[in-house]
Amino acid sequence: MEHYILTFRAPLKTLLAREELIRTLELTIPHIQLHSFDLDDKQFIMRIKSLDRVEDEIQARLLELGHRVAFISSNSISTALGA
């Protein structure tokens, strides 16, 4: 099965609200899950695992909640069944 890791750059306020935001995203886009949230060189990087390329939908939902994120990349990954 193929999944995508969608990578976004996010501001500090998004990092601080990440649990609430991910819960909200998971309710509105059920096939996503937080993959990681990293602090690299003072840039906050959010990676979300998804079955589809839904970066536009994620950005729109976060913007509705007052959080502007910048889409960086999408990487396709293959997972074993049941993973």
C-alpha positions as CSV (number, residue, x, y, z in Angstrom):
1,M,0.0,0.0,0.0
2,E,1.3,3.5,-0.9
3,H,1.2,6.4,1.5
4,Y,2.6,9.9,1.4
5,I,4.6,11.9,3.8
6,L,3.5,15.5,3.4
7,T,6.0,18.1,4.8
8,F,5.1,21.6,5.8
9,R,7.0,24.5,7.4
10,A,5.0,25.8,10.4
11,P,5.3,28.8,12.7
12,L,5.9,28.5,16.5
13,K,2.2,29.0,17.4
14,T,1.4,26.0,15.3
15,L,4.0,23.9,17.1
16,L,2.5,24.9,20.4
17,A,-1.0,24.0,19.3
18,R,0.0,20.8,17.4
19,E,-2.0,18.3,19.5
20,E,-5.3,20.2,19.1
21,L,-4.6,20.9,15.4
22,I,-3.8,17.3,14.6
23,R,-6.9,16.0,16.4
24,T,-9.0,18.5,14.4
25,L,-7.3,17.5,11.1
26,E,-7.8,13.8,11.9
27,L,-11.5,14.4,12.4
28,T,-12.0,16.2,9.1
29,I,-9.5,14.2,7.1
30,P,-9.7,10.7,8.7
31,H,-6.9,9.0,6.7
32,I,-4.1,11.2,8.0
33,Q,-1.9,11.0,11.0
34,L,0.9,13.1,12.5
35,H,4.2,11.5,11.4
36,S,6.6,14.0,13.1
37,F,7.0,17.5,14.3
38,D,10.6,18.7,14.3
39,L,12.6,21.8,15.2
40,D,15.3,22.0,12.6
41,D,17.5,25.1,12.5
42,K,14.8,27.2,14.2
43,Q,12.3,26.1,11.5
44,F,9.4,24.0,12.6
45,I,8.7,21.1,10.3
46,M,5.5,19.2,10.4
47,R,5.2,15.8,8.6
48,I,1.8,14.2,8.1
49,K,1.3,10.7,6.8
50,S,-1.7,10.3,4.4
51,L,-3.2,7.9,1.9
52,D,-3.6,10.7,-0.6
53,R,-2.0,14.0,-1.6
54,V,-4.2,16.3,0.5
55,E,-1.7,19.1,1.2
56,D,-4.2,21.7,-0.1
57,E,-6.9,20.5,2.2
58,I,-4.6,20.4,5.2
59,Q,-3.4,24.0,4.5
60,A,-7.0,25.2,4.1
61,R,-8.2,23.5,7.3
62,L,-5.2,24.9,9.3
63,L,-5.8,28.4,7.8
64,E,-9.4,28.2,9.0
65,L,-8.0,27.6,12.4
66,G,-5.7,30.6,12.1
67,H,-2.5,28.7,11.3
68,R,-0.7,29.4,8.0
69,V,1.7,26.6,7.0
70,A,3.9,26.3,3.9
71,F,3.9,23.1,1.9
72,I,7.4,21.9,1.2
73,S,7.3,18.4,-0.3
74,S,5.5,15.1,-0.7
75,N,7.3,11.8,-0.5
76,S,5.7,8.5,-1.5
77,I,6.4,5.6,0.7
78,S,5.3,1.9,0.4
79,T,4.1,0.1,3.4
80,A,3.4,-3.6,4.0
81,L,-0.2,-4.6,4.4
82,G,-1.4,-4.0,7.9
83,A,1.4,-1.4,8.6
